[in-house]
Amino acid sequence: MPGIEYDQLIRLVQLADRVSVNLKGSTQERLNALAPKKGFQREWLSMVQLAEEIRRTHPYEKLAGTVTQFVVGAVGGTDRELLSLGHRFYRQYGLTRAYYSGFGPVIQTPFENLPATDPLCEHRLYQASFLLRDYGWKVEDLAFLSDGKLGLVLDPKRAWVERHLRKAPIEAMTASRQHYYADQVSLQWVLMPFFARVAFVSQPSPTCVNSISAPPNRLLLIFCWMVIDRLSK
């Protein structure tokens, strides 16, 4: 997309189901190390902004969403940087999804001697990104380490619980409304991804013939939403 004309972009979002602007790095400094000839603001951010402008000025057309990709590792940077930029794009520019690609060294390239990125780093970024995009979390809600990275031992939801609720657990059925908010984070946003996963895992197997012993997935989802609604009142 970078460098294409306005009319070309309009036609592109009309025909495709998604368009990609691969930012690669979270700042101009990171991008200079990865692709020295590319301009972060001129060639990349402007395309994201332009695509969202087209969608806003054509509200009755079903237009393609915008996705981007970041390289994780290789040129430094932190998870906080990547997630902050992704969160900004979700809120301001209607980004559909941010992809994270862990760095892997390639022989006979400038970065051939750099270490590969741990795949778990990539996995944690996706977990955190979905919390920001789908569950109303803020970047400040994530439990970053002192170096700005996400911990690898615990997933982001568990890390939040360990930081905020380990020493002061909440009894969900008797706590006051104020107790459901710790550091301005609603407990329902911690539980919602868990409930969604429980409902998915509990979906009956196609080989199961006894529908009573394996309730339909949608009924469990309804129950989970009832619990979440109880917590938010």
N, C-alpha and C positions, 0 to 999 in steps of 0.2 A: 503493500500500500504506500509506503513513503515515496513521495515524489509524483504521485498521480494527480491528474487534474480533478477539479471539483465535479464536473459533469461525469467523469469516469467513475468517481466514487459513488455518486448517486445511483448510477446504473448498476454498479457492483453490489450495493446493499439491497437493490431490488431483486437481483437474480440469485444471490447466494443466501445460505442460511446463517453464515457467520463470516466475518472478516477479521484478519489477524494483523496486529501491529506488534511485532516481537521487540519489546523494549530492551531485552537482554540484561541491562544493568539498571540499578535504581537511581543512579545519578549520572551526570555528565562525566564525572571522574571515572566511574566504573565502566561506562560505555567507551571512553577513550582507550582504556586498557584492552577491551574486547574488540572494538571496531573503531580504530582511530579516525576514520574518514566519515563517520556518522555523527549527525548532530542530534543531541537528545531532545531539545525543545523544538527545533525547526522541523526535523524529519519524523520524529516519533510522537511526541506529545500532541503536536498540532493535528496529526491524523486522528488520534483518539478523540480530541475535542471536536474536530470537524464531523466525524461520523455521528457523534451524539447530537450535534446541531442539526444534521440532516434528519435524524429520527424525530427530533422535537418539532421540526417544521413540516413533517409529513406524518401527522398523528394517525391518519386513517389508513396508512399503508403498513403491511407487515414487512418490516425491513430486517436485514441481518443484524445480529448482535456482534459486539466487538470482543475479541479475546486477545490476550497478550501472553508472552512467555518471558521468564527470567532465568538466567543462568545462576545456579547456586554454587558458590565457591569460586575458585580460580583467582578472582581479582579482589578478594576481601569483601567487605560489606557485611551487614548483619541481617538476621531474620527480621528484626524490628524495622529496618529500612525497607525491605521488600514488602512486608505486610502493611506498613503504613502507606506506601504508594498504592498497593493493590486496594486497600480500603478506601483511599481517596477516589480511586477510579470507580469502584463499585457505587459510591454515593454520588459523585459529581458527574461522571461520564457514562453511566449505564453499562459498565463493563460486565460482560456475561460470565467470564471466568478468567482467572489468572493461572497459568501453567508454570510449573517449576521444574527445571531440568538440571539435575545434579551434574557437576562437571566431571568429565572423564578425560584424562590426558591422551593425546594422539601423537604417535611418533613423528618426528621431523616437523613439528610445529613449535612456535615460541613457548608454548606452555607444556611441553612434553615431560618436563621434570617436576611438575607440580603434582601434589597428591590428589587422588580422586575424592570426590565428595561422598560421604557416608549416605547410602540410600535412605537411612532412617531420617536424616535431616530433611530430605525432600518430602518424606511422608508426613513429618510433623508440620511442615509448612502447609501442606494441603489440608490437614486437619484444622489448623488455625484459620486458614483462609475461608474454609466453609463456615466456621463459626462466625466470622466477620460478615460474610455474604448472606447467610441463610438464617442465622439465629440472633441477630441483633447485638452481637458483641462489639466492643470497641477495642482498639489496639491496646489501650491502657489496662484492659481487663486481663490480658494475657500475661502469664507468669514468665517473663524473660529472665535469663541469668544476667550476671553483672556485665558480661561482654556483649549483651544484646541478642544472644542466641536463645532459641528454645531448648529446653532440656530434652534429652533423648530418652531418659529413663521413663518418664511419665508422659502420657498424652496431655494436651492442653487443658482439657476439662478436669482431669484428675489433678493436675498441677494446681489449678485454681482452688479446688476443694482442699487440697493439702495445705495451701497457704492461708486460706480464709476460714475453713471450718474444722480443721483437725483439732484445734484447741478449744473451739466453741461450737460443738455440733448443734444442729437444729432439729427439734422434734416437729416434723412437718404437720402433724395434725393438731398441735396445740400452740405453736408459736404465734406471736403477733405479726401483723403485717410488716412492721419495721424489721423484724428478724429475717424476713425473706430477702432483704437487701443488705449485702455486705460490700462496703466500698463501692456502692452504687451499681452493683451487678446483681441482677435478679436471679434467684435460685432456679426459676423455671427455665432459664436459658442454659443452665447446667444440666438439668434433667431432660430437657426436650430431646437432644441428640441421643441420649441413652435410651429413652422410651422408643424413639424411632427405630433404633437398632434392635431392641427387644422384639418389637413388632415384626421386623423383617426376619429375624432369626426364627421366630415362632410360626412363620408361615407354614401351613401343612404341606407335607411331602405329597407329590403326585400319586405315590403308591398307597397313600393312606386311604382306607375305605370307611373308617369310622370318623365321621365329621364331628361327633360329640367330643371325642378325646383330643381332637386338634381343632380348636375354634378358628374361624376364618380370620385372616390377618386384619381385615377392616374392623372387626369387633374389638380386637385388642387395641388398635389405634384409637378408636373412640374412647375406650377406657383410659388410655394414656392421656388423651386430651382433657378428659374430665378431671384427672388428677392435677394436671397443669393448671387448669382453670381454677381449681380449689386453692392452689398455691398462690395464685395471682390476686385473690380477693381478700 
